[in-house]
Amino acid sequence: MTAVVQSTAVADPTGTVRGTGPITATSTATVVDLAATTVRELNAALHDQADPSTDWIITHPAGRHNIAVGIDRDVTLRVNGHVGYFFAGMHQKGEVTVHGNAGQGLAENIMSGRVHVTGDASQSAAATGHGGLVVVEGNASARCGISMKGVDIVVGGNVGHMSAFMAQAGRMVVCGDAGENLGDSIYEARLYVRGQVASLGSDCVEKPMRQEHLAELAELLVSAGRDEDPAAFRRYGSARTLYHFHSDNADAY
């Protein structure tokens, strides 16, 4: 894969590669230019257990789909630009950062590790996620965290409608507003929202913020690099009325 080269490029605070010189005082990075390398070749290199590279920089992603899927070894990966569908899907280890926006299905089915987007994310971010942390500094579109099963999600802006639909476990933090039908058919996930909620979905209710929740939220905010006051948030979760069949609903079947 000739476009994968060992380099000592400098990343500025936005993640843009500038000139030559060490990224840090002691480390070098493997730089992959997706203008000259296929996504398939990149993903194969990231999965190569014999490759000792732990620091990666991806340039010219140009919104390509399926970048950095299924990473299963401890690497640090930075993408300078926007990515398309299913970036970091099935993520298992390491930390990946997009200095730009992400398309639909960001970090779908993430198992562990950290996925960070400095811009906005499209629909279904972190859908079905089992673990790990997904951070979106901007806004996340509709269905953020649907069917989440243990993942932690922190969104610096707003989330769209039907976010946390059928959320089973994990925590979602929204520092902005939430769209319609938040937490519809929610199970045991915990939702924290700082702004306004357009409407709550079926069986989702506001719940008290006890000290344990303030401590939990503070830890999540720090992990995501946020400085909001936990006391400014409200907590939402399941009313637990959908857990059992009610005879009053028999006529509907």
CORDA-V93262 format. One record per residue. N is the residue number from 1. RES is the residue in one small letter. SS is DSSP state (a for helix, b for strand, c for the rest). Layout:
n=[N	N]
res=[RES	RES]
ss=[SS	SS]
//
This chain:
n=[1	2	3	4	5	6	7	8	9	10	11	12	13	14	15	16	17	18	19	20	21	22	23	24	25	26	27	28	29	30	31	32	33	34	35	36	37	38	39	40	41	42	43	44	45	46	47	48	49	50	51	52	53	54	55	56	57	58	59	60	61	62	63	64	65	66	67	68	69	70	71	72	73	74	75	76	77	78	79	80	81	82	83	84	85	86	87	88	89	90	91	92	93	94	95	96	97	98	99	100	101	102	103	104	105	106	107	108	109	110	111	112	113	114	115	116	117	118	119	120	121	122	123	124	125	126	127	128	129	130	131	132	133	134	135	136	137	138	139	140	141	142	143	144	145	146	147	148	149	150	151	152	153	154	155	156	157	158	159	160	161	162	163	164	165	166	167	168	169	170	171	172	173	174	175	176	177	178	179	180	181	182	183	184	185	186	187	188	189	190	191	192	193	194	195	196	197	198	199	200	201	202	203	204	205	206	207	208	209	210	211	212	213	214	215	216	217	218	219	220	221	222	223	224	225	226	227	228	229	230	231	232	233	234	235	236	237	238	239	240	241	242	243	244	245	246	247	248	249	250	251	252	253]
res=[m	t	a	v	v	q	s	t	a	v	a	d	p	t	g	t	v	r	g	t	g	p	i	t	a	t	s	t	a	t	v	v	d	l	a	a	t	t	v	r	e	l	n	a	a	l	h	d	q	a	d	p	s	t	d	w	i	i	t	h	p	a	g	r	h	n	i	a	v	g	i	d	r	d	v	t	l	r	v	n	g	h	v	g	y	f	f	a	g	m	h	q	k	g	e	v	t	v	h	g	n	a	g	q	g	l	a	e	n	i	m	s	g	r	v	h	v	t	g	d	a	s	q	s	a	a	a	t	g	h	g	g	l	v	v	v	e	g	n	a	s	a	r	c	g	i	s	m	k	g	v	d	i	v	v	g	g	n	v	g	h	m	s	a	f	m	a	q	a	g	r	m	v	v	c	g	d	a	g	e	n	l	g	d	s	i	y	e	a	r	l	y	v	r	g	q	v	a	s	l	g	s	d	c	v	e	k	p	m	r	q	e	h	l	a	e	l	a	e	l	l	v	s	a	g	r	d	e	d	p	a	a	f	r	r	y	g	s	a	r	t	l	y	h	f	h	s	d	n	a	d	a	y]
ss=[c	c	c	b	b	b	b	c	c	b	b	c	c	c	c	c	b	b	c	c	c	c	c	c	c	c	c	c	b	b	b	b	b	c	c	c	c	c	a	a	a	a	a	a	a	a	c	c	c	c	c	c	c	c	b	b	b	b	b	c	c	c	c	c	c	c	c	c	c	c	c	c	c	c	c	b	b	b	b	b	c	c	b	c	c	c	c	c	c	c	c	c	c	c	b	b	b	b	b	c	c	b	c	c	c	c	c	c	c	c	c	c	c	b	b	b	b	c	c	c	b	c	c	c	c	c	c	c	c	c	c	c	b	b	b	b	c	c	c	b	c	c	c	c	c	c	c	c	b	b	b	b	b	b	b	c	c	c	b	c	c	c	c	c	c	c	c	c	b	b	b	b	b	b	c	c	c	b	c	c	c	b	c	c	c	c	c	c	c	b	b	b	b	c	c	c	b	c	c	b	c	c	c	b	b	b	b	c	c	c	a	a	a	a	a	a	a	a	a	a	a	a	a	c	c	c	c	c	c	a	a	a	c	b	b	b	b	b	c	c	c	c	c	c	c	c	a	a	a	a	a	a	c]
//
